Amino acid sequence: MMTRRRLIPARAPSAEDELHVVVSTFSPSRDGIAKYADQVVEDMRGRGLSVEVIHVAELTRLPFGVTGAHRMITRTRRGARLVLMWHPSFFVAGGPVHGSLDYLILGCCLRLRRTEVVVHEPDPVPDGVPCRWEWQRSLFGVAQRFFWRGAAEVTFHSRWERDRFLREILPGARTSVSEHSRSFRPQVRAAKAEARTALGVDLATATHLFLCIGFIGPHKGFDRAVEAYRRLPGDLRRTAALYVVGAPLEPSPVVDAHVALLRQIASDLPGVTLVLETVSDLEFDLWLQAADTVILPYREISSSGVSARASLFGTPAIVTAVGALPEQAGPSDVVVSGDEEIRDAMAARIAGDDPSCAAIGS
């Protein structure tokens, strides 16, 4: 007797079935992108997604080139979704000609795999690339646009970064904005007193703790916060303390000179403490909870993971009006435009004022 087979339609693949391959630096690398990528992967896996990771160092030494492209494609199967954590220096190296070749090769990769590029550092604008001949600049721009047109989606941490990209790199590109802290999770939660005890912070008579934290370099402007503290009225300065916590990402003559400057200007200033060392993720979160106010006196930046992370704990910030910092600022933060305004905002915090997220003196 013939039996009739029941045909069951194949289930359409879901997002959970799709393989996501994240290409980035990861821990134990010390850079901010590695820490961001760690949390993104943890969040994706927590949502049931299938995720594999490729450390950029596994692909090839720079320049990226054909070898790196071949390894990235062979490490992913057709139908997988590539997620590139983008810093130009990860993938593009050398002068305008070598950089153009890297962009062209990467552009071919993006056409072989559906790819989301998460931008952490902006691309160089072709007009600003040093070139010996004009044709090199033209080639660089063509190759750069070829790469970006291959992305299924380009994701930014702020509208400021997206608008700059659309204006200066590729008008009309497929873009989206994802909040910087979207995948952030606290490493630890502690009351202010508990955090200070755990870190060994003794403020003596001070009642307000200002904090600058993160990788140290001239563009971070931590020296501006030290000088602003020095210019506070004496009665206010005696009731506050400033901690500068962090270490250089990579030593260089410029960074070493900046660290020496910080040591010099803080050496004769009671109330300023330099903690020039790399802190763990847990300690980083403890510092943010130990502080009354975080200061981001940056001279230049695209967006800030420190600002996004401080918001996790409700720690207010004083931020300079550069890059996307004004966009990232929350209702309890204050945006400033110069050194005098940094000092005024610090004075207002000590005095117990509640400045809103608006530029002082505007």
C-alpha beads as a LAMMPS data file, in Angstrom:
LAMMPS data file: protein, C-alpha beads

362 atoms
361 bonds

1 atom types
1 bond types

-500.0 500.0 xlo xhi
-500.0 500.0 ylo yhi
-500.0 500.0 zlo zhi

Masses

1 110.0

Atoms # bond

1 1 1 0.000 0.000 0.000
2 1 1 1.374 3.308 -1.019
3 1 1 1.574 5.918 1.685
4 1 1 1.431 9.558 0.925
5 1 1 4.291 11.690 2.218
6 1 1 3.341 14.924 3.869
7 1 1 5.439 17.754 2.576
8 1 1 6.473 20.239 5.254
9 1 1 7.560 23.583 3.869
10 1 1 11.056 24.596 4.830
11 1 1 11.192 27.180 7.573
12 1 1 12.434 30.518 6.386
13 1 1 15.752 31.377 8.018
14 1 1 15.416 33.797 10.887
15 1 1 17.783 36.404 12.260
16 1 1 18.789 33.885 14.928
17 1 1 19.922 31.436 12.206
18 1 1 22.041 33.979 10.380
19 1 1 25.735 33.941 11.185
20 1 1 27.165 37.317 12.197
21 1 1 30.932 37.719 11.892
22 1 1 32.314 40.701 13.796
23 1 1 35.710 41.969 12.636
24 1 1 37.432 44.213 15.148
25 1 1 40.031 44.430 17.839
26 1 1 38.947 42.614 21.012
27 1 1 40.253 42.164 24.522
28 1 1 42.996 41.950 25.627
29 1 1 43.630 44.854 23.262
30 1 1 43.388 48.045 25.313
31 1 1 41.753 50.373 22.790
32 1 1 38.206 51.667 23.144
33 1 1 36.981 49.907 19.999
34 1 1 37.999 46.547 21.483
35 1 1 35.969 47.234 24.613
36 1 1 33.000 48.365 22.520
37 1 1 33.205 45.251 20.308
38 1 1 33.389 42.963 23.360
39 1 1 30.102 44.381 24.626
40 1 1 28.422 44.301 21.213
41 1 1 29.256 40.604 20.780
42 1 1 28.025 39.822 24.306
43 1 1 24.783 41.688 23.606
44 1 1 24.239 39.933 20.261
45 1 1 24.791 36.514 21.785
46 1 1 22.500 37.450 24.655
47 1 1 19.783 38.078 22.057
48 1 1 20.238 34.582 20.637
49 1 1 22.242 35.525 17.553
50 1 1 24.958 33.283 16.170
51 1 1 28.190 35.260 16.349
52 1 1 31.797 34.570 15.413
53 1 1 34.629 37.033 15.845
54 1 1 37.759 37.806 13.834
55 1 1 40.457 39.943 15.391
56 1 1 41.910 42.264 12.762
57 1 1 45.374 41.029 13.772
58 1 1 44.362 37.549 12.566
59 1 1 43.839 38.758 9.015
60 1 1 47.250 40.119 8.181
61 1 1 49.691 42.741 9.150
62 1 1 49.018 46.096 7.591
63 1 1 48.537 46.937 4.804
64 1 1 45.350 44.887 4.574
65 1 1 45.801 43.901 0.928
66 1 1 44.834 40.759 -0.930
67 1 1 45.993 38.410 1.832
68 1 1 43.803 40.041 4.464
69 1 1 40.802 40.101 2.116
70 1 1 41.255 36.418 1.233
71 1 1 41.447 35.418 4.886
72 1 1 38.369 37.453 5.810
73 1 1 36.264 35.981 3.008
74 1 1 37.408 32.395 3.574
75 1 1 36.670 32.750 7.304
76 1 1 33.017 33.567 6.496
77 1 1 30.504 31.546 4.544
78 1 1 28.225 32.900 1.871
79 1 1 25.110 34.348 3.484
80 1 1 26.941 35.427 6.629
81 1 1 26.649 39.016 7.722
82 1 1 29.939 40.827 8.219
83 1 1 30.113 43.567 10.852
84 1 1 33.256 45.689 10.516
85 1 1 34.209 47.866 13.462
86 1 1 35.733 50.634 11.411
87 1 1 38.866 52.546 12.167
88 1 1 40.705 53.461 8.935
89 1 1 44.049 52.455 10.429
90 1 1 42.792 48.878 10.910
91 1 1 42.375 48.302 7.186
92 1 1 43.964 51.130 5.185
93 1 1 47.663 51.918 5.329
94 1 1 50.458 53.598 3.439
95 1 1 50.273 56.550 1.096
96 1 1 47.441 57.446 -1.267
97 1 1 48.269 54.700 -3.793
98 1 1 48.542 51.849 -1.261
99 1 1 45.526 53.223 0.577
100 1 1 43.550 53.262 -2.671
101 1 1 44.391 49.601 -3.296
102 1 1 43.234 48.675 0.201
103 1 1 39.928 50.488 -0.336
104 1 1 39.400 48.749 -3.705
105 1 1 40.135 45.309 -2.251
106 1 1 37.857 45.943 0.730
107 1 1 35.159 47.169 -1.631
108 1 1 35.279 43.812 -3.429
109 1 1 34.888 42.029 -0.068
110 1 1 31.787 44.094 0.706
111 1 1 30.269 42.977 -2.579
112 1 1 30.838 39.313 -1.716
113 1 1 29.337 39.499 1.788
114 1 1 26.477 41.556 3.169
115 1 1 28.325 43.995 5.398
116 1 1 27.490 46.555 8.068
117 1 1 30.289 49.020 8.802
118 1 1 30.151 50.554 12.289
119 1 1 32.176 53.765 12.158
120 1 1 34.278 54.552 15.231
121 1 1 36.739 56.907 13.555
122 1 1 35.952 58.979 10.472
123 1 1 37.654 58.430 7.158
124 1 1 40.176 60.982 5.902
125 1 1 38.686 63.440 3.454
126 1 1 40.461 63.104 0.067
127 1 1 41.238 66.828 -0.043
128 1 1 43.225 66.450 3.175
129 1 1 45.318 63.435 2.073
130 1 1 48.945 64.424 1.357
131 1 1 49.652 63.673 -2.288
132 1 1 52.559 64.345 -4.610
133 1 1 50.355 64.407 -7.706
134 1 1 46.700 65.304 -8.097
135 1 1 45.877 62.022 -9.835
136 1 1 46.721 60.227 -6.570
137 1 1 44.102 62.263 -4.734
138 1 1 41.533 61.488 -7.422
139 1 1 42.351 57.774 -7.276
140 1 1 42.056 57.796 -3.495
141 1 1 38.609 59.432 -3.646
142 1 1 37.339 57.002 -6.293
143 1 1 38.586 53.972 -4.350
144 1 1 37.200 55.275 -1.067
145 1 1 33.740 55.815 -2.548
146 1 1 33.866 52.370 -4.209
147 1 1 34.429 50.825 -0.794
148 1 1 31.637 52.688 0.970
149 1 1 29.103 52.020 -1.810
150 1 1 29.576 48.301 -1.192
151 1 1 28.331 48.439 2.392
152 1 1 24.811 47.193 3.037
153 1 1 24.615 49.739 5.857
154 1 1 26.903 52.300 7.465
155 1 1 26.216 52.889 11.168
156 1 1 27.354 55.911 13.171
157 1 1 27.249 56.783 16.862
158 1 1 25.869 60.267 16.235
159 1 1 24.060 62.409 13.692
160 1 1 27.090 64.714 13.662
161 1 1 29.325 61.906 12.376
162 1 1 26.727 60.707 9.880
163 1 1 26.127 64.180 8.468
164 1 1 29.863 64.765 8.082
165 1 1 30.180 61.482 6.185
166 1 1 27.269 62.294 3.882
167 1 1 28.621 65.768 3.259
168 1 1 32.305 64.994 2.731
169 1 1 32.611 61.330 1.741
170 1 1 29.527 59.803 0.091
171 1 1 26.269 61.765 -0.287
172 1 1 23.207 59.540 -0.438
173 1 1 24.793 56.524 1.293
174 1 1 22.652 54.062 3.275
175 1 1 23.269 55.142 6.850
176 1 1 21.822 54.796 10.325
177 1 1 22.587 56.124 13.795
178 1 1 22.926 53.777 16.774
179 1 1 23.317 55.222 20.252
180 1 1 26.882 54.738 21.460
181 1 1 25.797 53.102 24.722
182 1 1 23.236 50.772 23.151
183 1 1 25.181 47.597 24.030
184 1 1 26.849 48.910 27.182
185 1 1 26.307 47.000 30.411
186 1 1 27.669 48.014 33.850
187 1 1 30.595 45.947 35.098
188 1 1 29.637 46.797 38.667
189 1 1 27.141 48.972 40.501
190 1 1 28.148 50.667 43.736
191 1 1 27.048 53.577 45.883
192 1 1 29.352 56.595 45.697
193 1 1 30.888 55.922 49.118
194 1 1 31.405 52.239 48.294
195 1 1 33.102 53.088 45.004
196 1 1 35.455 55.549 46.696
197 1 1 36.345 53.059 49.389
198 1 1 37.041 50.340 46.817
199 1 1 39.355 52.708 44.913
200 1 1 41.091 53.991 48.019
201 1 1 39.928 57.561 47.425
202 1 1 40.129 59.780 50.487
203 1 1 38.896 63.299 49.768
204 1 1 39.683 64.607 53.261
205 1 1 37.789 67.915 53.455
206 1 1 36.764 68.000 49.792
207 1 1 33.116 67.341 49.031
208 1 1 33.065 67.339 45.210
209 1 1 35.108 64.932 43.089
210 1 1 35.858 65.918 39.480
211 1 1 37.139 63.161 37.194
212 1 1 38.990 63.038 33.877
213 1 1 39.368 59.426 32.750
214 1 1 40.467 57.546 29.651
215 1 1 43.417 57.223 27.337
216 1 1 45.729 60.200 27.711
217 1 1 46.795 62.368 24.794
218 1 1 46.926 66.052 23.843
219 1 1 43.561 65.881 22.059
220 1 1 41.862 64.823 25.319
221 1 1 42.810 68.145 26.935
222 1 1 43.084 66.886 30.509
223 1 1 45.573 69.702 31.083
224 1 1 42.699 72.133 30.473
225 1 1 40.803 70.632 33.411
226 1 1 43.875 70.945 35.664
227 1 1 44.348 74.603 34.718
228 1 1 40.616 75.291 35.167
229 1 1 40.860 73.790 38.673
230 1 1 43.867 76.038 39.398
231 1 1 41.841 79.136 38.437
232 1 1 38.919 78.318 40.738
233 1 1 38.419 80.720 43.645
234 1 1 40.342 79.466 46.666
235 1 1 37.273 78.796 48.792
236 1 1 35.734 76.630 46.059
237 1 1 38.966 74.805 45.252
238 1 1 39.380 73.765 48.874
239 1 1 36.034 71.949 48.743
240 1 1 36.785 69.998 45.546
241 1 1 39.291 67.474 44.213
242 1 1 40.290 66.591 40.654
243 1 1 41.442 63.093 39.698
244 1 1 43.030 62.398 36.295
245 1 1 42.941 58.658 35.652
246 1 1 44.348 56.803 32.674
247 1 1 47.392 56.000 30.576
248 1 1 48.554 56.555 27.008
249 1 1 47.147 54.110 24.475
250 1 1 50.475 54.007 22.649
251 1 1 53.599 55.857 23.799
252 1 1 54.976 58.449 21.397
253 1 1 57.131 61.567 21.768
254 1 1 54.033 63.777 21.569
255 1 1 52.075 61.757 24.136
256 1 1 55.092 61.409 26.430
257 1 1 55.537 65.199 26.355
258 1 1 51.861 65.636 27.238
259 1 1 52.152 63.264 30.207
260 1 1 55.211 65.225 31.370
261 1 1 53.161 68.431 31.090
262 1 1 50.391 66.935 33.234
263 1 1 52.907 65.929 35.879
264 1 1 54.429 69.403 35.866
265 1 1 51.238 71.442 36.150
266 1 1 49.756 69.140 38.806
267 1 1 52.875 68.817 40.935
268 1 1 52.363 72.065 42.873
269 1 1 48.572 71.992 42.957
270 1 1 47.014 70.449 46.079
271 1 1 43.734 68.743 45.316
272 1 1 44.848 67.311 41.945
273 1 1 45.756 63.618 41.837
274 1 1 47.200 61.858 38.799
275 1 1 46.561 58.119 38.550
276 1 1 48.653 57.379 35.483
277 1 1 47.919 53.713 35.007
278 1 1 45.697 51.438 32.987
279 1 1 42.548 50.556 34.912
280 1 1 40.384 47.481 34.475
281 1 1 36.840 47.692 33.119
282 1 1 35.487 47.177 36.627
283 1 1 37.707 49.937 38.047
284 1 1 36.671 52.217 35.203
285 1 1 33.021 51.865 36.193
286 1 1 33.880 52.366 39.857
287 1 1 35.618 55.657 39.026
288 1 1 32.559 56.866 37.123
289 1 1 30.391 56.092 40.161
290 1 1 32.870 57.585 42.615
291 1 1 32.843 60.928 40.774
292 1 1 30.407 63.766 41.277
293 1 1 31.202 65.221 37.844
294 1 1 33.100 63.838 34.854
295 1 1 35.018 66.384 32.768
296 1 1 35.608 65.806 29.048
297 1 1 37.696 68.846 28.051
298 1 1 38.513 67.420 24.628
299 1 1 40.147 69.518 21.939
300 1 1 38.911 67.176 19.204
301 1 1 36.845 63.990 19.122
302 1 1 34.170 62.310 17.012
303 1 1 32.149 60.726 19.812
304 1 1 32.979 59.563 23.314
305 1 1 32.574 56.208 24.983
306 1 1 33.354 57.878 28.326
307 1 1 30.370 60.204 27.919
308 1 1 28.136 57.294 26.943
309 1 1 29.354 55.183 29.854
310 1 1 28.984 57.962 32.437
311 1 1 25.333 58.222 31.419
312 1 1 24.835 54.578 32.488
313 1 1 25.393 55.638 36.081
314 1 1 23.733 59.051 35.936
315 1 1 27.037 60.835 36.555
316 1 1 26.791 64.359 35.091
317 1 1 29.496 65.654 32.790
318 1 1 31.084 68.878 31.623
319 1 1 31.881 68.493 27.909
320 1 1 33.432 70.750 25.317
321 1 1 31.505 71.625 22.182
322 1 1 33.526 69.477 19.763
323 1 1 32.420 66.669 17.477
324 1 1 29.340 64.837 18.678
325 1 1 29.805 65.658 22.381
326 1 1 26.974 68.233 22.448
327 1 1 24.687 65.648 20.835
328 1 1 25.691 62.999 23.390
329 1 1 25.183 65.335 26.343
330 1 1 22.263 64.511 28.615
331 1 1 19.924 66.833 30.506
332 1 1 22.219 67.003 33.547
333 1 1 25.363 67.704 31.494
334 1 1 26.735 71.101 30.558
335 1 1 28.362 71.992 27.243
336 1 1 31.160 74.555 27.239
337 1 1 33.117 76.315 24.528
338 1 1 36.417 77.326 26.115
339 1 1 38.779 77.197 29.074
340 1 1 37.023 79.916 31.056
341 1 1 33.699 78.151 30.643
342 1 1 35.212 74.901 31.927
343 1 1 36.219 76.767 35.107
344 1 1 32.796 78.424 35.389
345 1 1 31.023 75.083 34.993
346 1 1 33.227 73.515 37.671
347 1 1 32.475 76.409 40.007
348 1 1 28.754 76.006 39.373
349 1 1 28.937 72.293 40.195
350 1 1 30.768 72.939 43.446
351 1 1 28.299 75.629 44.419
352 1 1 25.483 73.168 43.868
353 1 1 23.981 74.827 40.817
354 1 1 22.100 72.709 38.327
355 1 1 23.192 73.861 34.866
356 1 1 21.177 72.389 32.040
357 1 1 22.622 71.015 28.840
358 1 1 23.342 74.369 27.260
359 1 1 26.461 76.384 26.598
360 1 1 27.388 78.683 29.481
361 1 1 27.292 82.289 28.510
362 1 1 25.124 81.700 25.440

Bonds

1 1 1 2
2 1 2 3
3 1 3 4
4 1 4 5
5 1 5 6
6 1 6 7
7 1 7 8
8 1 8 9
9 1 9 10
10 1 10 11
11 1 11 12
12 1 12 13
13 1 13 14
14 1 14 15
15 1 15 16
16 1 16 17
17 1 17 18
18 1 18 19
19 1 19 20
20 1 20 21
21 1 21 22
22 1 22 23
23 1 23 24
24 1 24 25
25 1 25 26
26 1 26 27
27 1 27 28
28 1 28 29
29 1 29 30
30 1 30 31
31 1 31 32
32 1 32 33
33 1 33 34
34 1 34 35
35 1 35 36
36 1 36 37
37 1 37 38
38 1 38 39
39 1 39 40
40 1 40 41
41 1 41 42
42 1 42 43
43 1 43 44
44 1 44 45
45 1 45 46
46 1 46 47
47 1 47 48
48 1 48 49
49 1 49 50
50 1 50 51
51 1 51 52
52 1 52 53
53 1 53 54
54 1 54 55
55 1 55 56
56 1 56 57
57 1 57 58
58 1 58 59
59 1 59 60
60 1 60 61
61 1 61 62
62 1 62 63
63 1 63 64
64 1 64 65
65 1 65 66
66 1 66 67
67 1 67 68
68 1 68 69
69 1 69 70
70 1 70 71
71 1 71 72
72 1 72 73
73 1 73 74
74 1 74 75
75 1 75 76
76 1 76 77
77 1 77 78
78 1 78 79
79 1 79 80
80 1 80 81
81 1 81 82
82 1 82 83
83 1 83 84
84 1 84 85
85 1 85 86
86 1 86 87
87 1 87 88
88 1 88 89
89 1 89 90
90 1 90 91
91 1 91 92
92 1 92 93
93 1 93 94
94 1 94 95
95 1 95 96
96 1 96 97
97 1 97 98
98 1 98 99
99 1 99 100
100 1 100 101
101 1 101 102
102 1 102 103
103 1 103 104
104 1 104 105
105 1 105 106
106 1 106 107
107 1 107 108
108 1 108 109
109 1 109 110
110 1 110 111
111 1 111 112
112 1 112 113
113 1 113 114
114 1 114 115
115 1 115 116
116 1 116 117
117 1 117 118
118 1 118 119
119 1 119 120
120 1 120 121
121 1 121 122
122 1 122 123
123 1 123 124
124 1 124 125
125 1 125 126
126 1 126 127
127 1 127 128
128 1 128 129
129 1 129 130
130 1 130 131
131 1 131 132
132 1 132 133
133 1 133 134
134 1 134 135
135 1 135 136
136 1 136 137
137 1 137 138
138 1 138 139
139 1 139 140
140 1 140 141
141 1 141 142
142 1 142 143
143 1 143 144
144 1 144 145
145 1 145 146
146 1 146 147
147 1 147 148
148 1 148 149
149 1 149 150
150 1 150 151
151 1 151 152
152 1 152 153
153 1 153 154
154 1 154 155
155 1 155 156
156 1 156 157
157 1 157 158
158 1 158 159
159 1 159 160
160 1 160 161
161 1 161 162
162 1 162 163
163 1 163 164
164 1 164 165
165 1 165 166
166 1 166 167
167 1 167 168
168 1 168 169
169 1 169 170
170 1 170 171
171 1 171 172
172 1 172 173
173 1 173 174
174 1 174 175
175 1 175 176
176 1 176 177
177 1 177 178
178 1 178 179
179 1 179 180
180 1 180 181
181 1 181 182
182 1 182 183
183 1 183 184
184 1 184 185
185 1 185 186
186 1 186 187
187 1 187 188
188 1 188 189
189 1 189 190
190 1 190 191
191 1 191 192
192 1 192 193
193 1 193 194
194 1 194 195
195 1 195 196
196 1 196 197
197 1 197 198
198 1 198 199
199 1 199 200
200 1 200 201
201 1 201 202
202 1 202 203
203 1 203 204
204 1 204 205
205 1 205 206
206 1 206 207
207 1 207 208
208 1 208 209
209 1 209 210
210 1 210 211
211 1 211 212
212 1 212 213
213 1 213 214
214 1 214 215
215 1 215 216
216 1 216 217
217 1 217 218
218 1 218 219
219 1 219 220
220 1 220 221
221 1 221 222
222 1 222 223
223 1 223 224
224 1 224 225
225 1 225 226
226 1 226 227
227 1 227 228
228 1 228 229
229 1 229 230
230 1 230 231
231 1 231 232
232 1 232 233
233 1 233 234
234 1 234 235
235 1 235 236
236 1 236 237
237 1 237 238
238 1 238 239
239 1 239 240
240 1 240 241
241 1 241 242
242 1 242 243
243 1 243 244
244 1 244 245
245 1 245 246
246 1 246 247
247 1 247 248
248 1 248 249
249 1 249 250
250 1 250 251
251 1 251 252
252 1 252 253
253 1 253 254
254 1 254 255
255 1 255 256
256 1 256 257
257 1 257 258
258 1 258 259
259 1 259 260
260 1 260 261
261 1 261 262
262 1 262 263
263 1 263 264
264 1 264 265
265 1 265 266
266 1 266 267
267 1 267 268
268 1 268 269
269 1 269 270
270 1 270 271
271 1 271 272
272 1 272 273
273 1 273 274
274 1 274 275
275 1 275 276
276 1 276 277
277 1 277 278
278 1 278 279
279 1 279 280
280 1 280 281
281 1 281 282
282 1 282 283
283 1 283 284
284 1 284 285
285 1 285 286
286 1 286 287
287 1 287 288
288 1 288 289
289 1 289 290
290 1 290 291
291 1 291 292
292 1 292 293
293 1 293 294
294 1 294 295
295 1 295 296
296 1 296 297
297 1 297 298
298 1 298 299
299 1 299 300
300 1 300 301
301 1 301 302
302 1 302 303
303 1 303 304
304 1 304 305
305 1 305 306
306 1 306 307
307 1 307 308
308 1 308 309
309 1 309 310
310 1 310 311
311 1 311 312
312 1 312 313
313 1 313 314
314 1 314 315
315 1 315 316
316 1 316 317
317 1 317 318
318 1 318 319
319 1 319 320
320 1 320 321
321 1 321 322
322 1 322 323
323 1 323 324
324 1 324 325
325 1 325 326
326 1 326 327
327 1 327 328
328 1 328 329
329 1 329 330
330 1 330 331
331 1 331 332
332 1 332 333
333 1 333 334
334 1 334 335
335 1 335 336
336 1 336 337
337 1 337 338
338 1 338 339
339 1 339 340
340 1 340 341
341 1 341 342
342 1 342 343
343 1 343 344
344 1 344 345
345 1 345 346
346 1 346 347
347 1 347 348
348 1 348 349
349 1 349 350
350 1 350 351
351 1 351 352
352 1 352 353
353 1 353 354
354 1 354 355
355 1 355 356
356 1 356 357
357 1 357 358
358 1 358 359
359 1 359 360
360 1 360 361
361 1 361 362
